[in-house]
């Protein structure tokens, strides 16, 4: 489980750099809605990843204790994605819809890249 917490810490660090990049893009380019959409999507995507990490912790504890627990993890992640898209749809002057959806996927791209880098370092 420590490895999962390490991955989440790397995710948060990458998110801060991405948000800084989005702030610079928002401030200095004419594509303000695109960068705002990526930022809001990445925030919601990181929240989804945090829910996944929490769910994995609960699952590990339930396995070690021999209990079965219920969860709303998938429903919460789905609702979070819907909320991000609803925000982009309801405020099109501030958030670009497609970039919001792309932003939702960014934490998973970070995860994939981090796993490749980890694999290359260990071999």
N, CA, C and O atoms as a printed pandas DataFrame, in Angstrom:
     atom_number atom_name residue_name chain_id  residue_number  x_coord  y_coord  z_coord
0              1         N          UNK        A               1    0.817   -1.196    0.000
1              2        CA          UNK        A               1    0.000    0.000    0.000
2              3         C          UNK        A               1    0.861    1.260    0.000
3              4         O          UNK        A               1    0.430    2.312   -0.473
4              5         N          UNK        A               2    2.068    1.152    0.528
5              6        CA          UNK        A               2    2.963    2.294    0.519
6              7         C          UNK        A               2    3.254    2.723   -0.915
7              8         O          UNK        A               2    3.373    3.916   -1.194
8              9         N          UNK        A               3    3.369    1.763   -1.820
9             10        CA          UNK        A               3    3.623    2.077   -3.221
10            11         C          UNK        A               3    2.482    2.907   -3.809
11            12         O          UNK        A               3    2.726    3.830   -4.587
12            13         N          UNK        A               4    1.251    2.589   -3.446
13            14        CA          UNK        A               4    0.101    3.334   -3.942
14            15         C          UNK        A               4    0.124    4.769   -3.410
15            16         O          UNK        A               4   -0.214    5.707   -4.133
16            17         N          UNK        A               5    0.518    4.938   -2.159
17            18        CA          UNK        A               5    0.624    6.292   -1.604
18            19         C          UNK        A               5    1.743    7.079   -2.285
19            20         O          UNK        A               5    1.622    8.285   -2.496
20            21         N          UNK        A               6    2.819    6.398   -2.622
21            22        CA          UNK        A               6    3.916    7.053   -3.345
22            23         C          UNK        A               6    3.439    7.503   -4.732
23            24         O          UNK        A               6    3.748    8.611   -5.170
24            25         N          UNK        A               7    2.701    6.654   -5.401
25            26        CA          UNK        A               7    2.174    6.993   -6.725
26            27         C          UNK        A               7    1.242    8.198   -6.622
27            28         O          UNK        A               7    1.288    9.095   -7.464
28            29         N          UNK        A               8    0.399    8.220   -5.593
29            30        CA          UNK        A               8   -0.520    9.342   -5.425
30            31         C          UNK        A               8    0.248   10.629   -5.116
31            32         O          UNK        A               8   -0.140   11.702   -5.580
32            33         N          UNK        A               9    1.327   10.538   -4.341
33            34        CA          UNK        A               9    2.145   11.723   -4.054
34            35         C          UNK        A               9    2.790   12.253   -5.326
35            36         O          UNK        A               9    2.853   13.464   -5.536
36            37         N          UNK        A              10    3.271   11.348   -6.176
37            38        CA          UNK        A              10    3.842   11.763   -7.464
38            39         C          UNK        A              10    2.751   12.408   -8.318
39            40         O          UNK        A              10    2.996   13.406   -8.996
40            41         N          UNK        A              11    1.553   11.838   -8.282
41            42        CA          UNK        A              11    0.421   12.396   -9.033
42            43         C          UNK        A              11    0.128   13.831   -8.587
43            44         O          UNK        A              11   -0.078   14.716   -9.417
44            45         N          UNK        A              12    0.112   14.050   -7.282
45            46        CA          UNK        A              12   -0.178   15.396   -6.776
46            47         C          UNK        A              12    0.901   16.379   -7.200
47            48         O          UNK        A              12    0.595   17.513   -7.568
48            49         N          UNK        A              13    2.153   15.961   -7.153
49            50        CA          UNK        A              13    3.252   16.832   -7.568
50            51         C          UNK        A              13    3.119   17.184   -9.054
51            52         O          UNK        A              13    3.287   18.341   -9.439
52            53         N          UNK        A              14    2.821   16.196   -9.871
53            54        CA          UNK        A              14    2.631   16.445  -11.304
54            55         C          UNK        A              14    1.427   17.359  -11.537
55            56         O          UNK        A              14    1.448   18.201  -12.434
56            57         N          UNK        A              15    0.382   17.191  -10.729
57            58        CA          UNK        A              15   -0.801   18.035  -10.861
58            59         C          UNK        A              15   -0.460   19.496  -10.574
59            60         O          UNK        A              15   -0.935   20.392  -11.271
60            61         N          UNK        A              16    0.361   19.739   -9.550
61            62        CA          UNK        A              16    0.734   21.120   -9.242
62            63         C          UNK        A              16    1.500   21.758  -10.392
63            64         O          UNK        A              16    1.282   22.927  -10.711
64            65         N          UNK        A              17    2.398   20.997  -11.019
65            66        CA          UNK        A              17    3.111   21.524  -12.178
66            67         C          UNK        A              17    2.151   21.773  -13.339
67            68         O          UNK        A              17    2.264   22.780  -14.038
68            69         N          UNK        A              18    1.215   20.861  -13.542
69            70        CA          UNK        A              18    0.233   21.044  -14.611
70            71         C          UNK        A              18   -0.638   22.271  -14.346
71            72         O          UNK        A              18   -0.926   23.035  -15.268
72            73         N          UNK        A              19   -1.055   22.462  -13.108
73            74        CA          UNK        A              19   -1.879   23.631  -12.783
74            75         C          UNK        A              19   -1.094   24.923  -12.973
75            76         O          UNK        A              19   -1.650   25.929  -13.412
76            77         N          UNK        A              20    0.203   24.899  -12.642
77            78        CA          UNK        A              20    1.030   26.084  -12.886
78            79         C          UNK        A              20    1.137   26.360  -14.381
79            80         O          UNK        A              20    1.057   27.510  -14.812
80            81         N          UNK        A              21    1.316   25.306  -15.166
81            82        CA          UNK        A              21    1.373   25.456  -16.621
82            83         C          UNK        A              21    0.041   25.992  -17.160
83            84         O          UNK        A              21    0.022   26.854  -18.039
84            85         N          UNK        A              22   -1.058   25.478  -16.630
85            86        CA          UNK        A              22   -2.382   25.957  -17.055
86            87         C          UNK        A              22   -2.587   27.419  -16.673
87            88         O          UNK        A              22   -3.178   28.185  -17.435
88            89         N          UNK        A              23   -2.100   27.809  -15.494
89            90        CA          UNK        A              23   -2.227   29.208  -15.078
90            91         C          UNK        A              23   -1.432   30.115  -16.012
91            92         O          UNK        A              23   -1.898   31.190  -16.388
92            93         N          UNK        A              24   -0.230   29.677  -16.384
93            94        CA          UNK        A              24    0.561   30.466  -17.330
94            95         C          UNK        A              24   -0.121   30.529  -18.696
95            96         O          UNK        A              24   -0.175   31.591  -19.317
96            97         N          UNK        A              25   -0.636   29.400  -19.158
97            98        CA          UNK        A              25   -1.350   29.377  -20.427
98            99         C          UNK        A              25   -2.604   30.222  -20.394
99           100         O          UNK        A              25   -2.932   30.903  -21.366
100          101         N          UNK        A              26   -3.302   30.178  -19.276
101          102        CA          UNK        A              26   -4.516   30.967  -19.131
102          103         C          UNK        A              26   -4.195   32.461  -19.145
103          104         O          UNK        A              26   -4.936   33.267  -19.708
104          105         N          UNK        A              27   -3.076   32.809  -18.515
105          106        CA          UNK        A              27   -2.736   34.220  -18.388
106          107         C          UNK        A              27   -2.087   34.832  -19.623
107          108         O          UNK        A              27   -2.240   36.027  -19.876
108          109         N          UNK        A              28   -1.367   34.028  -20.390
109          110        CA          UNK        A              28   -0.564   34.598  -21.459
110          111         C          UNK        A              28   -0.949   34.165  -22.875
111          112         O          UNK        A              28   -0.280   34.549  -23.834
112          113         N          UNK        A              29   -1.992   33.388  -23.021
113          114        CA          UNK        A              29   -2.426   32.980  -24.357
114          115         C          UNK        A              29   -3.896   33.343  -24.548
115          116         O          UNK        A              29   -4.604   33.607  -23.577
116          117         N          UNK        A              30   -4.343   33.356  -25.774
117          118        CA          UNK        A              30   -5.768   33.638  -26.004
118          119         C          UNK        A              30   -6.669   32.413  -25.766
119          120         O          UNK        A              30   -7.881   32.496  -25.966
120          121         N          UNK        A              31   -6.095   31.288  -25.346
121          122        CA          UNK        A              31   -6.862   30.060  -25.145
122          123         C          UNK        A              31   -7.217   29.858  -23.673
123          124         O          UNK        A              31   -6.952   28.795  -23.111
124          125         N          UNK        A              32   -7.804   30.852  -23.059
125          126        CA          UNK        A              32   -8.103   30.802  -21.627
126          127         C          UNK        A              32   -9.083   29.681  -21.283
127          128         O          UNK        A              32   -8.904   28.994  -20.278
128          129         N          UNK        A              33  -10.108   29.491  -22.100
129          130        CA          UNK        A              33  -11.102   28.457  -21.783
130          131         C          UNK        A              33  -10.500   27.056  -21.892
131          132         O          UNK        A              33  -10.873   26.158  -21.137
132          133         N          UNK        A              34   -9.576   26.871  -22.825
133          134        CA          UNK        A              34   -8.940   25.559  -22.987
134          135         C          UNK        A              34   -8.104   25.227  -21.757
135          136         O          UNK        A              34   -8.208   24.126  -21.215
136          137         N          UNK        A              35   -7.274   26.174  -21.312
137          138        CA          UNK        A              35   -6.436   25.916  -20.147
138          139         C          UNK        A              35   -7.257   25.794  -18.874
139          140         O          UNK        A              35   -6.913   25.005  -17.994
140          141         N          UNK        A              36   -8.329   26.554  -18.760
141          142        CA          UNK        A              36   -9.211   26.423  -17.597
142          143         C          UNK        A              36   -9.907   25.064  -17.605
143          144         O          UNK        A              36  -10.082   24.449  -16.553
144          145         N          UNK        A              37  -10.302   24.597  -18.785
145          146        CA          UNK        A              37  -10.927   23.281  -18.892
146          147         C          UNK        A              37   -9.970   22.164  -18.516
147          148         O          UNK        A              37  -10.353   21.228  -17.814
148          149         N          UNK        A              38   -8.722   22.253  -18.981
149          150        CA          UNK        A              38   -7.729   21.243  -18.607
150          151         C          UNK        A              38   -7.505   21.249  -17.104
151          152         O          UNK        A              38   -7.413   20.191  -16.483
152          153         N          UNK        A              39   -7.417   22.434  -16.520
153          154        CA          UNK        A              39   -7.180   22.537  -15.074
154          155         C          UNK        A              39   -8.336   21.938  -14.278
155          156         O          UNK        A              39   -8.113   21.157  -13.352
156          157         N          UNK        A              40   -9.562   22.295  -14.629
157          158        CA          UNK        A              40  -10.703   21.779  -13.857
158          159         C          UNK        A              40  -10.853   20.277  -14.077
159          160         O          UNK        A              40  -11.194   19.547  -13.147
160          161         N          UNK        A              41  -10.603   19.814  -15.288
161          162        CA          UNK        A              41  -10.662   18.381  -15.550
162          163         C          UNK        A              41   -9.594   17.625  -14.773
163          164         O          UNK        A              41   -9.863   16.554  -14.230
164          165         N          UNK        A              42   -8.384   18.175  -14.717
165          166        CA          UNK        A              42   -7.296   17.526  -13.973
166          167         C          UNK        A              42   -7.594   17.497  -12.473
167          168         O          UNK        A              42   -7.264   16.527  -11.792
168          169         N          UNK        A              43   -8.211   18.551  -11.966
169          170        CA          UNK        A              43   -8.585   18.553  -10.545
170          171         C          UNK        A              43   -9.616   17.465  -10.246
171          172         O          UNK        A              43   -9.481   16.722   -9.274
172          173         N          UNK        A              44  -10.634   17.379  -11.079
173          174        CA          UNK        A              44  -11.640   16.335  -10.879
174          175         C          UNK        A              44  -11.047   14.945  -11.105
175          176         O          UNK        A              44  -11.417   13.998  -10.412
176          177         N          UNK        A              45  -10.142   14.815  -12.057
177          178        CA          UNK        A              45   -9.492   13.539  -12.305
178          179         C          UNK        A              45   -8.619   13.105  -11.130
179          180         O          UNK        A              45   -8.580   11.926  -10.780
180          181         N          UNK        A              46   -7.926   14.058  -10.527
181          182        CA          UNK        A              46   -7.118   13.743   -9.341
182          183         C          UNK        A              46   -8.010   13.360   -8.171
183          184         O          UNK        A              46   -7.659   12.475   -7.390
184          185         N          UNK        A              47   -9.152   14.010   -8.039
185          186        CA          UNK        A              47  -10.120   13.622   -7.018
186          187         C          UNK        A              47  -10.579   12.183   -7.256
187          188         O          UNK        A              47  -10.704   11.407   -6.309
188          189         N          UNK        A              48  -10.828   11.830   -8.503
189          190        CA          UNK        A              48  -11.213   10.457   -8.831
190          191         C          UNK        A              48  -10.117    9.470   -8.453
191          192         O          UNK        A              48  -10.398    8.392   -7.929
192          193         N          UNK        A              49   -8.870    9.839   -8.720
193          194        CA          UNK        A              49   -7.751    8.961   -8.373
194          195         C          UNK        A              49   -7.629    8.831   -6.860
195          196         O          UNK        A              49   -7.313    7.751   -6.360
196          197         N          UNK        A              50   -7.875    9.912   -6.123
197          198        CA          UNK        A              50   -7.840    9.873   -4.661
198          199         C          UNK        A              50   -8.925    8.929   -4.129
199          200         O          UNK        A              50   -8.685    8.171   -3.189
200          201         N          UNK        A              51  -10.107    8.976   -4.729
201          202        CA          UNK        A              51  -11.179    8.051   -4.341
202          203         C          UNK        A              51  -10.738    6.610   -4.580
203          204         O          UNK        A              51  -10.996    5.732   -3.756
204          205         N          UNK        A              52  -10.079    6.372   -5.696
205          206        CA          UNK        A              52   -9.584    5.034   -6.016
206          207         C          UNK        A              52   -8.547    4.569   -5.001
207          208         O          UNK        A              52   -8.578    3.413   -4.579
208          209         N          UNK        A              53   -7.642    5.438   -4.606
209          210        CA          UNK        A              53   -6.632    5.093   -3.599
210          211         C          UNK        A              53   -7.309    4.747   -2.276
211          212         O          UNK        A              53   -6.958    3.755   -1.637
212          213         N          UNK        A              54   -8.272    5.557   -1.869
213          214        CA          UNK        A              54   -9.007    5.282   -0.618
214          215         C          UNK        A              54   -9.728    3.951   -0.685
215          216         O          UNK        A              54   -9.730    3.193    0.285
216          217         N          UNK        A              55  -10.337    3.663   -1.819
217          218        CA          UNK        A              55  -11.073    2.403   -1.991
218          219         C          UNK        A              55  -10.127    1.208   -1.915
219          220         O          UNK        A              55  -10.469    0.180   -1.331
220          221         N          UNK        A              56   -8.952    1.338   -2.497
221          222        CA          UNK        A              56   -7.968    0.255   -2.428
222          223         C          UNK        A              56   -7.500    0.022   -0.993
223          224         O          UNK        A              56   -7.286   -1.121   -0.590
224          225         N          UNK        A              57   -7.342    1.093   -0.225
225          226        CA          UNK        A              57   -6.976    0.948    1.188
226          227         C          UNK        A              57   -8.056    0.178    1.947
227          228         O          UNK        A              57   -7.753   -0.740    2.708
228          229         N          UNK        A              58   -9.304    0.554    1.737
229          230        CA          UNK        A              58  -10.407   -0.137    2.408
230          231         C          UNK        A              58  -10.476   -1.596    1.984
231          232         O          UNK        A              58  -10.734   -2.475    2.807
232          233         N          UNK        A              59  -10.247   -1.852    0.704
233          234        CA          UNK        A              59  -10.262   -3.224    0.207
234          235         C          UNK        A              59   -9.158   -4.044    0.864
235          236         O          UNK        A              59   -9.401   -5.172    1.292
236          237         N          UNK        A              60   -7.960   -3.498    0.949
237          238        CA          UNK        A              60   -6.851   -4.206    1.599
238          239         C          UNK        A              60   -7.163   -4.500    3.060
239          240         O          UNK        A              60   -6.893   -5.599    3.544
240          241         N          UNK        A              61   -7.730   -3.524    3.765
241          242        CA          UNK        A              61   -8.100   -3.751    5.170
242          243         C          UNK        A              61   -9.176   -4.824    5.304
243          244         O          UNK        A              61   -9.122   -5.659    6.207
244          245         N          UNK        A              62  -10.155   -4.795    4.397
245          246        CA          UNK        A              62  -11.233   -5.779    4.498
246          247         C          UNK        A              62  -10.718   -7.181    4.214
247          248         O          UNK        A              62  -11.189   -8.142    4.822
248          249         N          UNK        A              63   -9.762   -7.318    3.303
249          250        CA          UNK        A              63   -9.181   -8.629    3.012
250          251         C          UNK        A              63   -8.413   -9.145    4.221
251          252         O          UNK        A              63   -8.525  -10.319    4.575
252          253         N          UNK        A              64   -7.635   -8.275    4.857
253          254        CA          UNK        A              64   -6.845   -8.715    6.009
254          255         C          UNK        A              64   -7.737   -9.035    7.208
255          256         O          UNK        A              64   -7.386   -9.885    8.027
256          257         N          UNK        A              65   -8.882   -8.366    7.321
257          258        CA          UNK        A              65   -9.809   -8.633    8.419
258          259         C          UNK        A              65  -10.811   -9.730    8.073
259          260         O          UNK        A              65  -11.504  -10.228    8.959
260          261         N          UNK        A              66  -10.898  -10.106    6.823
261          262        CA          UNK        A              66  -11.820  -11.152    6.399
262          263         C          UNK        A              66  -13.260  -10.695    6.301
263          264         O          UNK        A              66  -14.175  -11.518    6.334
264          265         N          UNK        A              67  -13.477   -9.386    6.180
265          266        CA          UNK        A              67  -14.829   -8.853    6.067
266          267         C          UNK        A              67  -15.093   -8.392    4.638
267          268         O          UNK        A              67  -14.171   -8.120    3.869
268          269         N          UNK        A              68  -16.366   -8.313    4.312
269          270        CA          UNK        A              68  -16.766   -7.784    3.017
270          271         C          UNK        A              68  -17.439   -6.436    3.263
271          272         O          UNK        A              68  -18.320   -6.315    4.115
272          273         N          UNK        A              69  -17.010   -5.421    2.501
273          274        CA          UNK        A              69  -17.573   -4.088    2.692
274          275         C          UNK        A              69  -18.191   -3.592    1.393
275          276         O          UNK        A              69  -17.785   -3.988    0.300
276          277         N          UNK        A              70  -19.168   -2.729    1.534
277          278        CA          UNK        A              70  -19.787   -2.105    0.376
278          279         C          UNK        A              70  -19.092   -0.790    0.082
279          280         O          UNK        A              70  -18.410   -0.229    0.939
280          281         N          UNK        A              71  -19.271   -0.305   -1.133
281          282        CA          UNK        A              71  -18.603    0.929   -1.507
282          283         C          UNK        A              71  -19.391    1.667   -2.566
283          284         O          UNK        A              71  -20.144    1.079   -3.342
284          285         N          UNK        A              72  -19.197    2.967   -2.573
285          286        CA          UNK        A              72  -19.764    3.816   -3.612
286          287         C          UNK        A              72  -18.665    4.386   -4.498
287          288         O          UNK        A              72  -18.881    5.396   -5.168
288          289         N          UNK        A              73  -17.496    3.763   -4.517
289          290        CA          UNK        A              73  -16.338    4.295   -5.222
290          291         C          UNK        A              73  -16.582    4.559   -6.690
291          292         O          UNK        A              73  -16.281    5.647   -7.183
292          293         N          UNK        A              74  -17.119    3.588   -7.391
293          294        CA          UNK        A              74  -17.360    3.759   -8.818
294          295         C          UNK        A              74  -18.417    4.824   -9.064
295          296         O          UNK        A              74  -18.277    5.641   -9.974
296          297         N          UNK        A              75  -19.455    4.819   -8.273
297          298        CA          UNK        A              75  -20.514    5.813   -8.423
298          299         C          UNK        A              75  -19.993    7.220   -8.151
299          300         O          UNK        A              75  -20.361    8.162   -8.854
300          301         N          UNK        A              76  -19.139    7.373   -7.136
301          302        CA          UNK        A              76  -18.570    8.684   -6.838
302          303         C          UNK        A              76  -17.650    9.164   -7.962
303          304         O          UNK        A              76  -17.671   10.341   -8.321
304          305         N          UNK        A              77  -16.850    8.264   -8.513
305          306        CA          UNK        A              77  -15.960    8.647   -9.612
306          307         C          UNK        A              77  -16.766    9.033  -10.854
307          308         O          UNK        A              77  -16.434    9.999  -11.541
308          309         N          UNK        A              78  -17.812    8.281  -11.132
309          310        CA          UNK        A              78  -18.679    8.601  -12.270
310          311         C          UNK        A              78  -19.370    9.947  -12.050
311          312         O          UNK        A              78  -19.428   10.772  -12.962
312          313         N          UNK        A              79  -19.892   10.168  -10.848
313          314        CA          UNK        A              79  -20.566   11.432  -10.542
314          315         C          UNK        A              79  -19.602   12.609  -10.619
315          316         O          UNK        A              79  -19.986   13.702  -11.036
316          317         N          UNK        A              80  -18.369   12.394  -10.224
317          318        CA          UNK        A              80  -17.365   13.446  -10.309
318          319         C          UNK        A              80  -17.086   13.815  -11.764
319          320         O          UNK        A              80  -16.969   14.994  -12.098
320          321         N          UNK        A              81  -16.980   12.814  -12.619
321          322        CA          UNK        A              81  -16.786   13.083  -14.049
322          323         C          UNK        A              81  -17.967   13.818  -14.647
323          324         O          UNK        A              81  -17.796   14.739  -15.445
324          325         N          UNK        A              82  -19.165   13.411  -14.260
325          326        CA          UNK        A              82  -20.377   14.082  -14.745
326          327         C          UNK        A              82  -20.410   15.524  -14.242
327          328         O          UNK        A              82  -20.811   16.426  -14.978
328          329         N          UNK        A              83  -19.994   15.746  -13.002
329          330        CA          UNK        A              83  -19.982   17.102  -12.450
330          331         C          UNK        A              83  -18.999   17.999  -13.201
331          332         O          UNK        A              83  -19.299   19.162  -13.471
332          333         N          UNK        A              84  -17.830   17.460  -13.538
333          334        CA          UNK        A              84  -16.856   18.255  -14.294
334          335         C          UNK        A              84  -17.408   18.629  -15.665
335          336         O          UNK        A              84  -17.284   19.774  -16.100
336          337         N          UNK        A              85  -18.015   17.663  -16.339
337          338        CA          UNK        A              85  -18.587   17.929  -17.664
338          339         C          UNK        A              85  -19.778   18.882  -17.551
339          340         O          UNK        A              85  -19.941   19.766  -18.392
340          341         N          UNK        A              86  -20.602   18.714  -16.531
341          342        CA          UNK        A              86  -21.744   19.615  -16.336
342          343         C          UNK        A              86  -21.273   21.039  -16.077
343          344         O          UNK        A              86  -21.888   21.997  -16.545
344          345         N          UNK        A              87  -20.187   21.175  -15.336
345          346        CA          UNK        A              87  -19.624   22.498  -15.086
346          347         C          UNK        A              87  -19.154   23.135  -16.388
347          348         O          UNK        A              87  -19.399   24.316  -16.635
348          349         N          UNK        A              88  -18.477   22.346  -17.216
349          350        CA          UNK        A              88  -17.990   22.868  -18.501
350          351         C          UNK        A              88  -19.143   23.204  -19.443
351          352         O          UNK        A              88  -19.075   24.185  -20.184
352          353         N          UNK        A              89  -20.192   22.402  -19.416
353          354        CA          UNK        A              89  -21.346   22.677  -20.283
354          355         C          UNK        A              89  -22.112   23.903  -19.806
355          356         O          UNK        A              89  -22.564   24.712  -20.617
356          357         N          UNK        A              90  -22.259   24.042  -18.498
357          358        CA          UNK        A              90  -23.042   25.159  -17.974
358          359         C          UNK        A              90  -22.289   26.490  -18.015
359          360         O          UNK        A              90  -22.910   27.552  -17.998
360          361         N          UNK        A              91  -20.964   26.438  -18.069
361          362        CA          UNK        A              91  -20.168   27.669  -18.130
362          363         C          UNK        A              91  -19.217   27.646  -19.343
363          364         O          UNK        A              91  -17.998   27.642  -19.171
364          365         N          UNK        A              92  -19.770   27.631  -20.557
365          366        CA          UNK        A              92  -18.904   27.510  -21.743
366          367         C          UNK        A              92  -18.023   28.731  -21.977
367          368         O          UNK        A              92  -17.041   28.646  -22.714
368          369         N          UNK        A              93  -18.351   29.856  -21.369
369          370        CA          UNK        A              93  -17.504   31.039  -21.507
370          371         C          UNK        A              93  -16.220   30.921  -20.689
371          372         O          UNK        A              93  -15.266   31.666  -20.918
372          373         N          UNK        A              94  -16.194   29.998  -19.748
373          374        CA          UNK        A              94  -15.038   29.849  -18.862
374          375         C          UNK        A              94  -14.272   28.542  -19.061
375          376         O          UNK        A              94  -13.058   28.495  -18.864
376          377         N          UNK        A              95  -14.984   27.475  -19.454
377          378        CA          UNK        A              95  -14.361   26.157  -19.578
378          379         C          UNK        A              95  -14.681   25.538  -20.933
379          380         O          UNK        A              95  -15.832   25.543  -21.371
380          381         N          UNK        A              96  -13.668   25.010  -21.586
381          382        CA          UNK        A              96  -13.830   24.320  -22.863
382          383         C          UNK        A              96  -14.171   22.858  -22.563
383          384         O          UNK        A              96  -13.468   22.209  -21.788
384          385         N          UNK        A              97  -15.228   22.340  -23.161
385          386        CA          UNK        A              97  -15.731   21.006  -22.847
386          387         C          UNK        A              97  -14.719   19.908  -23.182
387          388         O          UNK        A              97  -14.437   19.054  -22.342
388          389         N          UNK        A              98  -14.181   19.922  -24.374
389          390        CA          UNK        A              98  -13.263   18.854  -24.788
390          391         C          UNK        A              98  -12.002   18.860  -23.925
391          392         O          UNK        A              98  -11.507   17.799  -23.546
392          393         N          UNK        A              99  -11.485   20.035  -23.616
393          394        CA          UNK        A              99  -10.286   20.087  -22.775
394          395         C          UNK        A              99  -10.594   19.649  -21.345
395          396         O          UNK        A              99   -9.711   19.141  -20.655
396          397         N          UNK        A             100  -11.820   19.835  -20.895
397          398        CA          UNK        A             100  -12.205   19.333  -19.572
398          399         C          UNK        A             100  -12.188   17.807  -19.560
399          400         O          UNK        A             100  -11.708   17.199  -18.604
400          401         N          UNK        A             101  -12.702   17.197  -20.601
401          402        CA          UNK        A             101  -12.694   15.733  -20.703
402          403         C          UNK        A             101  -11.256   15.218  -20.800
403          404         O          UNK        A             101  -10.913   14.205  -20.190
404          405         N          UNK        A             102  -10.427   15.912  -21.561
405          406        CA          UNK        A             102   -9.009   15.535  -21.640
406          407         C          UNK        A             102   -8.358   15.682  -20.268
407          408         O          UNK        A             102   -7.564   14.833  -19.863
408          409         N          UNK        A             103   -8.684   16.738  -19.565
409          410        CA          UNK        A             103   -8.148   16.946  -18.216
410          411         C          UNK        A             103   -8.546   15.850  -17.247
411          412         O          UNK        A             103   -7.774   15.507  -16.351
412          413         N          UNK        A             104   -9.738   15.297  -17.412
413          414        CA          UNK        A             104  -10.167   14.178  -16.564
414          415         C          UNK        A             104   -9.261   12.956  -16.730
415          416         O          UNK        A             104   -9.087   12.177  -15.793
416          417         N          UNK        A             105   -8.695   12.794  -17.905
417          418        CA          UNK        A             105   -7.841   11.633  -18.195
418          419         C          UNK        A             105   -6.372   11.854  -17.843
419          420         O          UNK        A             105   -5.606   10.892  -17.799
420          421         N          UNK        A             106   -5.970   13.073  -17.596
421          422        CA          UNK        A             106   -4.560   13.376  -17.349
422          423         C          UNK        A             106   -3.966   12.604  -16.171
423          424         O          UNK        A             106   -2.849   12.104  -16.305
424          425         N          UNK        A             107   -4.640   12.477  -15.028
425          426        CA          UNK        A             107   -4.032   11.687  -13.941
426          427         C          UNK        A             107   -3.751   10.241  -14.335
427          428         O          UNK        A             107   -2.783    9.650  -13.855
428          429         N          UNK        A             108   -4.571    9.668  -15.189
429          430        CA          UNK        A             108   -4.336    8.290  -15.618
430          431         C          UNK        A             108   -3.179    8.224  -16.609
431          432         O          UNK        A             108   -2.454    7.229  -16.648
432          433         N          UNK        A             109   -3.001    9.264  -17.403
433          434        CA          UNK        A             109   -1.827    9.342  -18.280
434          435         C          UNK        A             109   -0.568    9.474  -17.428
435          436         O          UNK        A             109    0.440    8.822  -17.703
436          437         N          UNK        A             110   -0.624   10.324  -16.384
437          438        CA          UNK        A             110    0.501   10.444  -15.451
438          439         C          UNK        A             110    0.822    9.089  -14.832
439          440         O          UNK        A             110    1.991    8.720  -14.709
440          441         N          UNK        A             111   -0.205    8.353  -14.444
441          442        CA          UNK        A             111   -0.003    7.033  -13.841
442          443         C          UNK        A             111    0.681    6.096  -14.821
443          444         O          UNK        A             111    1.611    5.383  -14.445
444          445         N          UNK        A             112    0.242    6.085  -16.053
445          446        CA          UNK        A             112    0.827    5.225  -17.079
446          447         C          UNK        A             112    2.292    5.589  -17.325
447          448         O          UNK        A             112    3.145    4.705  -17.404
448          449         N          UNK        A             113    2.582    6.870  -17.445
449          450        CA          UNK        A             113    3.957    7.317  -17.669
450          451         C          UNK        A             113    4.825    6.984  -16.463
451          452         O          UNK        A             113    5.968    6.556  -16.627
452          453         N          UNK        A             114    4.304    7.173  -15.262
453          454        CA          UNK        A             114    5.078    6.877  -14.048
454          455         C          UNK        A             114    5.408    5.392  -13.965
455          456         O          UNK        A             114    6.508    5.026  -13.551
456          457         N          UNK        A             115    4.480    4.547  -14.348
457          458        CA          UNK        A             115    4.735    3.107  -14.333
458          459         C          UNK        A             115    5.783    2.711  -15.378
459          460         O          UNK        A             115    6.612    1.837  -15.127
460          461         N          UNK        A             116    5.746    3.348  -16.538
461          462        CA          UNK        A             116    6.765    3.061  -17.563
462          463         C          UNK        A             116    8.130    3.504  -17.075
463          464         O          UNK        A             116    9.102    2.762  -17.219
464          465         N          UNK        A             117    8.230    4.696  -16.499
465          466        CA          UNK        A             117    9.502    5.187  -15.984
466          467         C          UNK        A             117   10.007    4.286  -14.870
467          468         O          UNK        A             117   11.199    3.983  -14.816
468          469         N          UNK        A             118    9.131    3.858  -13.989
469          470        CA          UNK        A             118    9.508    2.952  -12.903
470          471         C          UNK        A             118   10.013    1.619  -13.457
471          472         O          UNK        A             118   10.994    1.067  -12.959
472          473         N          UNK        A             119    9.354    1.117  -14.468
473          474        CA          UNK        A             119    9.768   -0.161  -15.071
474          475         C          UNK        A             119   11.139   -0.036  -15.746
475          476         O          UNK        A             119   11.973   -0.935  -15.641
476          477         N          UNK        A             120   11.359    1.074  -16.431
477          478        CA          UNK        A             120   12.636    1.288  -17.118
478          479         C          UNK        A             120   13.766    1.434  -16.101
479          480         O          UNK        A             120   14.867    0.932  -16.329
480          481         N          UNK        A             121   13.511    2.107  -14.994
481          482        CA          UNK        A             121   14.532    2.280  -13.960
482          483         C          UNK        A             121   14.902    0.960  -13.289
483          484         O          UNK        A             121   16.057    0.763  -12.913
484          485         N          UNK        A             122   13.957    0.072  -13.138
485          486        CA          UNK        A             122   14.208   -1.195  -12.444
486          487         C          UNK        A             122   14.783   -2.278  -13.350
487          488         O          UNK        A             122   15.165   -3.338  -12.854
488          489         N          UNK        A             123   14.856   -2.052  -14.639
489          490        CA          UNK        A             123   15.419   -3.047  -15.548
490          491         C          UNK        A             123   16.598   -2.540  -16.292
491          492         O          UNK        A             123   17.180   -3.268  -17.097
